[in-house]
């Protein structure tokens, strides 16, 4: 996978996580509190400054009450 393809995929993941958070009526601070992390952690992965490790991604999905499999189905549609 090329760097541009990877960058594009990471952007889509970040955008979809942000959209799912907003759809659930949560703020970045709400998600951060559930993760026991600073709000900046959420901000950084949502704006592409940070890539999530798989374990972090699974924890974020849990904080959003979102099944990772459902997330990837939605990502695949886009």
Order of alpha helices (4+ residues) and beta strands (2+ residues): alpha-alpha-alpha-alpha-alpha
